[in-house]
Amino acid sequence: MSESTRVHNFCAGPCTLPVPVLEEIRDELLDFHGTGMSIIEASHRASAYDAVHMSALADFRLLADVPDDFVILFLQGGASLQFAQVPMNLLADGETAGYVNTGTWGKKALGDALRVSPVYEAWSDATGAFDHMPASEEIEIRDGSRYIHLTSNETIGGIRFAELPTLRVPTVVDMSSDFLSRPINWSAHDLVYGGAQKNLGPAGLAVVVVRRDRLSHHGRSLASYLDYTTHEASNSMANTPPMFAIYVMGKVLRWMRAEGGLGIFENRAAERSSLVYNAVDESNGWYTCPVDEASRSLMNIVFRLPTEELEKRFVAEADQAGMVNLEGHRSVGGIRASVYNALPLASVHTLIDFMEQFRSANS
């Protein structure tokens, strides 16, 4: 595969994947390891797929340094299903938890949890701008709260917790858009979850990592798929799993381990994002970032131009130059450059060169 024919993909999800991984998939697509068929044609009960599945579970545990007292689950429904499945499994009837509303995804998590249990809003941006994350002391923790739910990185608003707060109750964290871009302090959490399509693979897979001793606490009579114990008992193969997504993610996990692990990717995220933020900050106000500096995302960089007309032109001309998916979310507008784990640094340099050229031509 020629990298010269590939665009610079700044999509907020699904994500850019490593070229070596794509090349492996291409080479195995018609005949996986001598089976005479593609892995996506195989039975999920076949030994060939079982090896893929169990390897992905093991590599996730190794890469993320997941302790033995946590269970790793590969589930369908994306992170959005977890908005309801988490309280179903972690809260017994009448129990409560706090939800930190930091933007679109925090709000959705709160809304679905309220359909399940009497949870409460533990913090929300009073200004409605959702341009920063709260300090730990701003988060309300009511008596009897089983957990506080956080969104580590808001993909649409471009904000993140630079450091996840340590609270007096366990946290549950939606890590969808910065999953495995930095090490995780497992001691603070009862559960973390995320869709794979930002940093880890294609759409169709959610990864849930939950403390083993929190399983079966709820006492509910849940439909079998909705109960985490169903999946824990069968290594996430109670039904046909999202085989292709797991197969690809397994390759990405091995690539990440070979590259040096989460510390390396944390450093790369800081480098990529700093280059773009510096281009914004050094433009003398021509480009502006609406996010509080301390809360700026390292994954989803949002910025504005002087007019919406210029923003549309920026997106169109960038697209023509091979930089795609730079338009901000329809709910907020502007520009959004998502710089996930597999995005080459060369793509970022191409973007900031274009930003300077565009500004010079349109100032």
C-alpha positions in Angstrom: 0.0 0.0 0.0 1.4 3.4 -1.0 1.2 5.9 1.8 1.4 8.6 -0.8 -2.1 7.8 -2.0 -3.6 8.0 1.5 -5.3 11.2 2.7 -4.6 12.9 6.0 -7.6 11.7 7.9 -8.6 13.9 10.9 -12.0 12.2 11.4 -13.4 12.2 14.9 -14.4 8.5 14.5 -14.0 6.0 13.0 -10.3 6.6 13.3 -7.1 6.5 11.2 -5.6 3.0 11.5 -1.9 2.1 11.3 -0.8 1.3 7.8 1.1 -1.8 8.8 -2.2 -3.1 10.4 -4.1 -2.4 7.2 -1.5 -4.2 5.2 -1.8 -7.3 7.4 -5.5 -7.2 7.0 -5.2 -6.9 3.3 -2.8 -9.8 3.1 -5.0 -12.1 5.2 -8.4 -11.1 3.9 -8.8 -14.0 1.4 -6.9 -16.7 3.4 -6.4 -16.3 7.1 -3.4 -18.4 8.3 -4.0 -21.2 5.8 -7.6 -21.8 6.6 -8.7 -21.1 3.0 -11.1 -18.4 4.1 -11.2 -14.9 5.6 -11.4 -14.6 9.4 -14.7 -12.8 8.8 -16.1 -15.9 7.1 -15.1 -18.3 9.9 -17.2 -19.5 12.8 -16.7 -17.7 16.0 -16.5 -21.1 17.6 -13.6 -22.1 15.3 -10.1 -22.5 16.7 -8.7 -19.9 14.3 -11.1 -17.2 15.6 -10.8 -18.4 19.3 -7.0 -17.7 19.1 -7.7 -14.2 17.7 -10.2 -13.4 20.4 -8.2 -14.6 23.3 -5.1 -12.9 22.1 -6.9 -9.6 21.9 -8.1 -10.0 25.5 -4.6 -10.8 26.6 -3.0 -8.0 24.7 -5.5 -5.4 26.0 -4.7 -6.5 29.6 -1.0 -6.3 29.0 -1.0 -3.0 27.1 -3.3 -1.3 29.6 -1.8 -3.0 32.6 -5.2 -4.2 33.8 -5.1 -5.8 37.2 -6.4 -9.4 37.7 -9.3 -8.2 39.7 -10.8 -6.5 36.6 -12.8 -8.3 33.9 -12.4 -7.2 30.2 -15.5 -7.5 28.1 -15.9 -7.1 24.3 -19.4 -6.0 23.7 -21.6 -4.7 20.9 -23.7 -1.5 20.9 -20.9 0.9 21.1 -20.3 3.2 24.1 -23.9 4.4 23.8 -25.4 1.1 25.0 -23.1 1.5 28.1 -25.0 4.6 29.1 -27.8 2.3 30.2 -25.9 -1.0 30.8 -23.5 0.5 33.3 -26.2 1.6 35.8 -28.2 -1.6 35.2 -25.1 -3.6 36.3 -23.6 -1.4 39.0 -26.7 0.0 40.8 -29.2 -2.0 42.8 -32.8 -0.8 43.0 -32.9 2.5 44.8 -29.1 3.2 44.7 -27.8 6.3 43.2 -24.7 7.7 41.4 -23.5 11.1 40.3 -23.0 12.1 36.7 -20.7 14.9 35.7 -22.2 16.7 32.7 -19.3 18.0 30.7 -21.0 18.2 27.3 -22.8 16.1 24.7 -21.6 12.7 25.8 -21.8 13.4 29.5 -25.4 14.6 29.0 -26.3 11.5 27.0 -24.9 9.2 29.7 -26.9 11.1 32.3 -30.1 11.0 30.3 -30.0 7.2 29.7 -28.9 6.4 33.3 -32.0 8.3 34.6 -34.2 5.8 32.7 -32.6 3.1 34.9 -31.9 4.5 38.3 -32.4 7.7 40.4 -29.0 9.2 39.5 -28.2 12.9 39.8 -26.2 15.5 38.0 -23.1 16.0 40.0 -21.8 19.0 38.0 -22.7 20.9 34.9 -21.1 24.0 33.3 -23.2 26.9 34.7 -22.4 29.0 31.6 -23.5 26.3 29.2 -20.4 26.8 27.1 -18.9 23.4 28.2 -15.4 24.9 27.6 -13.7 23.4 30.6 -13.6 20.5 33.0 -14.5 20.8 36.7 -12.1 20.7 39.6 -12.5 17.8 41.9 -14.0 20.0 44.7 -16.7 21.2 42.3 -18.1 17.7 41.9 -21.1 17.0 44.2 -20.9 13.6 45.9 -24.2 12.8 47.7 -24.4 10.4 50.6 -24.9 6.9 49.4 -23.4 7.5 45.9 -22.1 4.2 44.5 -19.9 6.0 41.9 -19.3 9.2 39.9 -19.5 8.9 36.2 -17.1 11.0 34.1 -16.4 11.5 30.5 -12.6 11.7 30.2 -12.6 13.5 26.8 -15.6 15.3 25.2 -15.1 14.6 21.4 -17.4 17.4 20.3 -16.4 20.1 22.6 -12.7 19.4 22.5 -12.1 19.3 26.3 -10.6 16.6 28.5 -9.6 16.0 32.1 -5.9 16.6 32.1 -5.8 14.4 35.2 -8.9 12.4 36.1 -10.1 13.5 39.6 -9.5 11.3 42.6 -12.8 11.3 44.6 -13.9 9.7 47.8 -16.1 7.2 45.8 -15.1 5.1 42.8 -15.4 6.5 39.4 -16.9 5.1 36.2 -15.3 6.7 33.1 -16.4 6.9 29.5 -12.9 6.9 27.8 -14.2 6.5 24.2 -12.2 9.3 22.6 -8.9 9.0 24.5 -9.0 5.2 25.3 -5.4 3.9 25.7 -3.8 7.2 24.8 -2.4 7.4 28.3 -1.9 5.1 31.3 -5.0 4.4 33.5 -4.9 4.5 37.3 -7.1 1.5 37.9 -7.2 1.9 41.7 -9.6 4.9 41.3 -12.1 3.2 39.0 -14.9 0.6 39.3 -15.4 0.5 35.6 -14.1 2.1 32.4 -15.5 1.8 28.9 -15.2 3.1 25.4 -16.0 2.5 21.8 -13.0 1.1 19.8 -13.5 3.4 16.8 -11.5 6.4 18.0 -8.1 4.9 18.9 -8.3 1.2 18.7 -10.0 -0.1 15.6 -13.2 0.0 13.5 -16.7 0.7 14.7 -18.9 -2.0 16.1 -17.1 -2.8 19.4 -17.1 -1.5 22.9 -14.6 -2.5 25.5 -15.8 -2.6 29.1 -13.3 -3.1 32.0 -15.1 -3.7 35.3 -14.1 -4.8 38.8 -14.9 -8.5 39.2 -16.5 -7.9 42.6 -19.0 -5.4 41.2 -20.6 -8.1 39.0 -24.0 -9.4 40.1 -24.3 -6.7 42.7 -27.4 -5.2 41.1 -29.9 -8.0 42.0 -31.9 -7.2 38.8 -33.5 -9.7 36.5 -31.8 -8.5 33.4 -32.1 -9.7 29.8 -29.1 -12.0 29.4 -27.2 -9.8 27.0 -27.5 -6.8 29.3 -25.9 -8.6 32.3 -22.2 -8.4 32.4 -22.0 -11.8 34.1 -23.2 -13.4 30.9 -20.2 -12.1 29.0 -17.7 -12.6 31.8 -18.7 -16.3 32.0 -18.1 -16.9 28.3 -15.0 -14.6 27.7 -17.3 -12.3 25.7 -18.5 -15.1 23.4 -22.0 -15.7 24.7 -23.2 -14.8 21.3 -21.5 -14.1 18.0 -19.1 -11.2 18.9 -18.1 -8.4 16.5 -15.4 -10.6 15.0 -13.9 -8.3 12.4 -13.7 -5.3 14.9 -12.0 -7.6 17.5 -9.6 -9.0 14.9 -8.5 -5.5 13.8 -8.3 -4.2 17.3 -6.1 -7.1 18.3 -3.6 -6.1 15.5 -3.7 -2.5 16.7 -3.0 -3.5 20.3 0.0 -5.6 19.2 1.2 -2.6 17.0 0.9 -0.3 20.1 2.9 -2.7 22.2 5.6 -2.9 19.6 5.7 0.9 19.4 6.5 1.1 23.1 3.2 1.2 25.0 0.9 3.8 26.5 3.7 6.1 27.7 4.9 6.5 24.1 1.4 7.3 22.9 0.8 9.8 25.7 4.0 11.6 24.5 2.9 11.5 20.9 -0.5 12.9 21.8 1.1 15.8 23.6 3.4 16.5 20.6 0.7 16.3 17.9 -1.7 18.5 19.8 0.9 21.1 20.9 1.9 21.7 17.2 -1.7 22.5 16.3 -2.5 24.5 19.4 0.7 26.5 18.9 -0.4 27.3 15.3 -3.7 28.6 16.7 -2.1 30.6 19.5 0.6 32.2 17.4 -1.9 33.4 14.7 -2.5 36.7 16.6 -6.1 35.9 17.1 -6.9 34.9 13.6 -7.5 31.3 14.7 -9.1 31.0 18.1 -9.6 28.1 20.4 -12.8 28.3 22.5 -11.6 25.9 25.1 -10.0 26.8 28.5 -6.3 26.1 28.1 -6.1 23.7 31.1 -8.8 21.6 29.6 -7.7 21.4 26.0 -8.1 17.9 24.5 -5.1 16.2 23.1 -7.3 14.1 20.8 -9.9 16.5 19.4 -8.6 20.0 18.7 -11.3 22.6 18.0 -10.8 26.1 16.7 -12.6 28.9 14.9 -11.8 31.2 12.1 -12.9 34.9 11.8 -16.1 34.0 9.9 -18.2 30.9 9.1 -17.6 31.6 5.4 -13.9 31.3 5.9 -14.4 28.1 7.9 -16.3 26.5 5.0 -13.6 27.6 2.6 -10.9 26.2 5.0 -12.6 22.8 5.1 -13.2 22.7 1.3 -9.6 23.7 0.4 -8.1 21.4 3.0 -10.1 18.5 1.5 -8.8 19.3 -1.9 -5.3 19.2 -0.5 -5.8 15.8 1.0 -6.8 16.7 4.5 -10.2 15.3 5.2 -12.9 15.4 8.0 -11.9 18.7 9.5 -15.4 20.2 9.8 -16.5 20.7 13.3 -19.5 18.8 14.7 -22.8 20.1 13.3 -23.9 21.1 16.8 -21.0 23.6 17.3 -19.5 24.3 13.9 -15.9 25.5 13.5 -13.0 23.2 12.8 -12.1 20.0 14.5 -8.9 18.1 14.0 -8.9 14.7 15.6 -5.3 13.4 16.1 -5.7 9.9 17.5 -3.0 7.3 18.2 -2.3 6.1 14.7 -2.3 9.5 13.0 1.2 10.1 11.6 3.0 13.2 12.8 3.5 14.1 9.1 -0.2 14.6 8.9 -0.1 17.2 11.6 2.8 19.0 9.9 0.8 19.1 6.7 -2.1 20.6 8.5 -0.2 23.4 10.3 1.6 24.3 7.0 -1.8 24.6 5.4 -3.1 26.7 8.3 -0.3 29.2 7.8 -0.8 29.3 4.1 -4.6 29.7 4.4 -4.2 32.5 7.0 -1.7 34.4 4.8 -4.0 34.1 1.7 -7.1 35.2 3.6 -6.0 37.8 6.2 
